[in-house]
């Protein structure tokens, strides 16, 4: 079962964000607090949205998708950027990841959004195979760039 996250889900979302960061070998970079997630998802001006996958038998949260809107100047409409998709290891293979992606695709279709995009680490073969099986295709001609920490501060000081 997939449902929209509620404020009561913040502790479990936070825990799964940290689990995902550990899986991606970057736990030290996962610095967001529960309060930051609460504000981002449920504050006065939400910056992101989340859905929870629950185990059908127990109702226990076993995965989540956290996403936000982007915009394509080429298409002239919004799309969804999937920031995090995570299913707990003991629940993988049960269709939860597929159901979360299907829900986001349904939202795109319903709202007239023309893209559902995300990034995946190039070493994460299980995820890459899963995404390809759904019909997703890599955007190999694009390279993601990121400014953070000291480099971001230095450039921001010039503005």
N, C-alpha and C positions, 0 to 999 in steps of 0.2 A: 504494500500500500504506500502511495506517495501522498504527502500532504504538505501544505504550506507551513513553514516554521512559525513558531510563536515565541514570545519572550521567554517562556519556560524552557525552551530548547537551547538557550544560550550556553549553559554549561556543557551539554553534550556536543554542540557544534564546536565549541572551543577545544574540547578534548579531541575531537576527530581532526580538527585543523592541525593540532600538534602531532597526532598520529600520522597524518599525511606528510607533514614536514619531516618527521623522522624517517618515514619510508623513502622520501626523496633525498635523504642524506643532508638535510638542511635545517635541523631542529633549532639551531642557534639563531636562525633568521626569523623564526616564528615568534615575534614579540608582541603580537596583538593580545590585549587583555579581554576578558569577558565584557567589561564595561565598554571598550571600544567596539566590540562586535555588536553589543546591544544598541549603541548609538547609531552605528552604520545601518543596522537592519530595521530598527524600530524607533529611531529618534524622530524628531520633528520633520527632518528632510532625509528620508532613507536614501542611502547611496547604493545599497545592494539589497538583494532578495535571497531567500533560501527556501529549499524544499527538503523534507526529511523522508527517507525511506524507512519504513517500519517492517519488522518481521511479521508476517501474516498470522503466525500462531501466537506470539507473545505480545505483540504491539511494541516491542522494544525498538528504539532507533538503531538502525544498523548502517546507515549511510546518509550522506547529504550532498546537495548541490548548492553552491553559492554563486550567484551571478549578478550581473549589472547590465544596463543598456549601453550599447555603443551606437554609433551612427555612421552610415556609409554615404559619403558625398556622391559616390558613383551610382548607388541605387536610390538615393534620396529618402531612405527610411531607416528606422532603427533596426538593430539586431540585438541579439543576446551574446554577451561574452561570458563564458563559463569560467569563473576564476578557480573554483575547486570542485572536483567530483571525487568522492571517497566512499568506499564501502569497506566495512571492517573485514579483515581477512577471513574470519570464520563464516562470513555471510556471502563471500564472493561466489559467483557461479549460480546464484539463486535468482538472477534477473533484476536485482535492485538497481544496478548501474544503468542497465538498458531502460528500466522504467523511469528513472530520473531523467535521462536524456529524452525519452519519449515525451515526458511532461513538458520539458523545455521546448521541444519541437512543436508540441501542441499549442503552447503559448505563442510561439512565433507565428504559426499559421493563423491562429485566431486573431492576432493583433496586426497582421500584415507585415510582420518583420521578415526580412528576406535572408538573414544569416544567423547561424548558430555557430560560434567559433570558440576555440579553446587552444591551449598549448599543451604539449606533452613532451616530457624529457626524452631525448633521442635514445636513451638506453632502456626505456620502459617498454620492452617488447610485448608483454602481456596486454598492456593498455593499447598500444599501437595496433595490434592484431584485432582487438575488440572493436576499436573505432573503425578500422577498415572494413570489418564485417558488417558494420552498420551502413556503410556507403560513404563515410567521411574520407576526405582526401587531404593529404598534407599540402601545405602551401610552401613548398620547398624553395621557391624563388624569393621568399621574404626572410629576413633575419631580424629577430627582435632585439632592440636596444633598450637599455635601462640606465637611468641616472639615479643613484641613491647616495646616502650618507655624505661623505666629504665632497664628492664631485657635484652632487646636487646643490649642496650649500655654496660651493664656490661659484657655480654658474648663476645661482639665484642671487648672489651678492652683486653680480654685474648688472642685474635688471633694474 
